[in-house]
Amino acid sequence: MEQAMIGKFISACRKEKGLTQSNLGEAVGYDQSRVAKWESGKLEPNAETLKKLAVFFGVTSDYLIGLEDD
C-alpha cells in the first residue's frame, strides 16, 4: 500500500473522532510531528503502531492500509 494512502486513512479516522494530530499522538504514544508525517506520507507507521491505531479507532489494520472497506 502506498504510504500516502495509509496517511489518508489515518487522517480520516482522526478527523471522524474530532481529534487533533496532537490528541491522536498522545493517545498512541507519539508526538504531533510523527502523526503529521504519517498523514503526509513522509513516514509509514510500523506494524505495532498500526495495531495501536487500529485498536484506538476501532477498525482493523487492514482497513487502515486500505485492504478493507469497513
Residue pairs with C-beta under 8 A, 6 or more apart in sequence:
1 65
1 66
1 67
2 41
3 41
3 42
3 43
3 44
4 40
4 41
5 65
5 66
6 38
6 41
6 44
6 45
6 64
6 65
6 66
7 38
7 39
7 40
7 41
8 39
9 63
9 64
9 65
9 66
10 24
10 35
10 38
10 39
10 45
10 53
10 64
11 39
13 53
13 57
13 59
13 64
14 20
14 21
14 23
14 24
14 35
14 39
17 57
19 27
20 32
21 32
21 35
21 36
21 39
22 31
22 32
22 35
24 35
24 56
25 31
25 32
25 34
25 35
27 56
28 49
28 52
28 53
28 56
29 52
30 49
34 43
37 43
38 44
38 45
45 53
47 61
50 61
50 64
50 65
51 61
53 61
53 64
54 60
54 61
54 63
54 64
57 64
60 68
62 68
63 69
63 70
